Amino acid sequence: MKTSDFIERLAEALDAESSELEGETILDTLEGWDSLGHLATIAMVDELFGKTVSAMSLRRCRTVAELMDLACGEVTP
């Protein structure tokens, strides 16, 4: 998956603008990165990749890039 596609889907899940997100964006600075945002992200990862991600794993992610690595492994620019 391309990074831009992942960022667009993440922005939808967090009710944010994709232009606000890049790989180095700190997740805790995002208004939508709360318990509902976590649930929406878990659902997005399940839908896109058929992969179950725990809330604990999400909390370990500090940046969008770390979240991408968790969700889909390698991404392309």
ChimeraX commands (.cxc) that place a marker at each C-alpha (Angstrom):
marker #1 position 0.00,0.00,0.00 radius 0.5
marker #1 position 1.21,3.48,-0.77 radius 0.5
marker #1 position 1.90,5.79,2.13 radius 0.5
marker #1 position -0.48,8.39,0.71 radius 0.5
marker #1 position -3.30,5.83,0.56 radius 0.5
marker #1 position -2.71,4.78,4.14 radius 0.5
marker #1 position -2.63,8.38,5.32 radius 0.5
marker #1 position -5.87,9.14,3.51 radius 0.5
marker #1 position -7.63,6.18,5.15 radius 0.5
marker #1 position -6.18,7.07,8.56 radius 0.5
marker #1 position -7.38,10.65,8.16 radius 0.5
marker #1 position -10.89,9.34,7.47 radius 0.5
marker #1 position -10.75,7.10,10.54 radius 0.5
marker #1 position -9.60,9.96,12.76 radius 0.5
marker #1 position -11.84,12.60,11.17 radius 0.5
marker #1 position -8.76,14.63,10.25 radius 0.5
marker #1 position -7.43,16.26,7.09 radius 0.5
marker #1 position -4.93,14.08,5.25 radius 0.5
marker #1 position -2.82,17.21,4.68 radius 0.5
marker #1 position -2.26,17.30,8.48 radius 0.5
marker #1 position -0.66,13.85,8.45 radius 0.5
marker #1 position 2.78,12.68,7.42 radius 0.5
marker #1 position 5.03,9.91,8.58 radius 0.5
marker #1 position 6.61,11.93,11.37 radius 0.5
marker #1 position 3.31,13.26,12.73 radius 0.5
marker #1 position 3.06,12.51,16.46 radius 0.5
marker #1 position -0.23,10.68,16.98 radius 0.5
marker #1 position -0.83,12.18,20.44 radius 0.5
marker #1 position -0.98,15.66,18.86 radius 0.5
marker #1 position -4.02,14.69,16.77 radius 0.5
marker #1 position -7.41,15.63,18.16 radius 0.5
marker #1 position -8.96,12.41,16.84 radius 0.5
marker #1 position -6.35,10.15,18.44 radius 0.5
marker #1 position -8.55,9.16,21.36 radius 0.5
marker #1 position -10.40,6.00,22.34 radius 0.5
marker #1 position -12.85,6.35,19.44 radius 0.5
marker #1 position -9.98,7.06,17.07 radius 0.5
marker #1 position -8.23,3.94,18.32 radius 0.5
marker #1 position -11.34,1.85,17.63 radius 0.5
marker #1 position -11.73,3.38,14.18 radius 0.5
marker #1 position -8.07,2.65,13.43 radius 0.5
marker #1 position -8.39,-0.95,14.61 radius 0.5
marker #1 position -11.43,-1.37,12.34 radius 0.5
marker #1 position -9.59,0.25,9.41 radius 0.5
marker #1 position -6.59,-2.07,9.79 radius 0.5
marker #1 position -8.89,-5.09,10.00 radius 0.5
marker #1 position -10.80,-3.99,6.89 radius 0.5
marker #1 position -7.73,-3.13,4.81 radius 0.5
marker #1 position -5.32,-5.84,5.86 radius 0.5
marker #1 position -7.40,-8.50,7.61 radius 0.5
marker #1 position -5.12,-8.04,10.59 radius 0.5
marker #1 position -6.12,-7.72,14.24 radius 0.5
marker #1 position -4.28,-4.96,16.08 radius 0.5
marker #1 position -4.64,-4.61,19.84 radius 0.5
marker #1 position -5.25,-1.35,21.64 radius 0.5
marker #1 position -1.98,-1.94,23.50 radius 0.5
marker #1 position -0.09,-2.14,20.20 radius 0.5
marker #1 position -1.67,1.11,19.06 radius 0.5
marker #1 position -0.66,2.88,22.26 radius 0.5
marker #1 position 2.96,1.91,21.61 radius 0.5
marker #1 position 2.90,3.76,18.27 radius 0.5
marker #1 position 4.12,7.32,18.60 radius 0.5
marker #1 position 4.08,8.42,14.94 radius 0.5
marker #1 position 2.03,7.80,11.83 radius 0.5
marker #1 position 5.02,5.92,10.37 radius 0.5
marker #1 position 5.10,3.54,13.35 radius 0.5
marker #1 position 1.38,2.97,12.94 radius 0.5
marker #1 position 1.87,2.20,9.24 radius 0.5
marker #1 position 4.60,-0.30,10.11 radius 0.5
marker #1 position 2.32,-1.98,12.63 radius 0.5
marker #1 position -0.63,-2.09,10.26 radius 0.5
marker #1 position 0.93,-3.13,7.01 radius 0.5
marker #1 position 4.66,-3.66,7.37 radius 0.5
marker #1 position 6.36,-2.20,4.35 radius 0.5
marker #1 position 4.75,0.74,2.63 radius 0.5
marker #1 position 5.75,2.45,-0.59 radius 0.5
marker #1 position 6.21,6.22,-0.92 radius 0.5
marker link #1:1,2 radius 0.2
marker link #1:2,3 radius 0.2
marker link #1:3,4 radius 0.2
marker link #1:4,5 radius 0.2
marker link #1:5,6 radius 0.2
marker link #1:6,7 radius 0.2
marker link #1:7,8 radius 0.2
marker link #1:8,9 radius 0.2
marker link #1:9,10 radius 0.2
marker link #1:10,11 radius 0.2
marker link #1:11,12 radius 0.2
marker link #1:12,13 radius 0.2
marker link #1:13,14 radius 0.2
marker link #1:14,15 radius 0.2
marker link #1:15,16 radius 0.2
marker link #1:16,17 radius 0.2
marker link #1:17,18 radius 0.2
marker link #1:18,19 radius 0.2
marker link #1:19,20 radius 0.2
marker link #1:20,21 radius 0.2
marker link #1:21,22 radius 0.2
marker link #1:22,23 radius 0.2
marker link #1:23,24 radius 0.2
marker link #1:24,25 radius 0.2
marker link #1:25,26 radius 0.2
marker link #1:26,27 radius 0.2
marker link #1:27,28 radius 0.2
marker link #1:28,29 radius 0.2
marker link #1:29,30 radius 0.2
marker link #1:30,31 radius 0.2
marker link #1:31,32 radius 0.2
marker link #1:32,33 radius 0.2
marker link #1:33,34 radius 0.2
marker link #1:34,35 radius 0.2
marker link #1:35,36 radius 0.2
marker link #1:36,37 radius 0.2
marker link #1:37,38 radius 0.2
marker link #1:38,39 radius 0.2
marker link #1:39,40 radius 0.2
marker link #1:40,41 radius 0.2
marker link #1:41,42 radius 0.2
marker link #1:42,43 radius 0.2
marker link #1:43,44 radius 0.2
marker link #1:44,45 radius 0.2
marker link #1:45,46 radius 0.2
marker link #1:46,47 radius 0.2
marker link #1:47,48 radius 0.2
marker link #1:48,49 radius 0.2
marker link #1:49,50 radius 0.2
marker link #1:50,51 radius 0.2
marker link #1:51,52 radius 0.2
marker link #1:52,53 radius 0.2
marker link #1:53,54 radius 0.2
marker link #1:54,55 radius 0.2
marker link #1:55,56 radius 0.2
marker link #1:56,57 radius 0.2
marker link #1:57,58 radius 0.2
marker link #1:58,59 radius 0.2
marker link #1:59,60 radius 0.2
marker link #1:60,61 radius 0.2
marker link #1:61,62 radius 0.2
marker link #1:62,63 radius 0.2
marker link #1:63,64 radius 0.2
marker link #1:64,65 radius 0.2
marker link #1:65,66 radius 0.2
marker link #1:66,67 radius 0.2
marker link #1:67,68 radius 0.2
marker link #1:68,69 radius 0.2
marker link #1:69,70 radius 0.2
marker link #1:70,71 radius 0.2
marker link #1:71,72 radius 0.2
marker link #1:72,73 radius 0.2
marker link #1:73,74 radius 0.2
marker link #1:74,75 radius 0.2
marker link #1:75,76 radius 0.2
marker link #1:76,77 radius 0.2
view
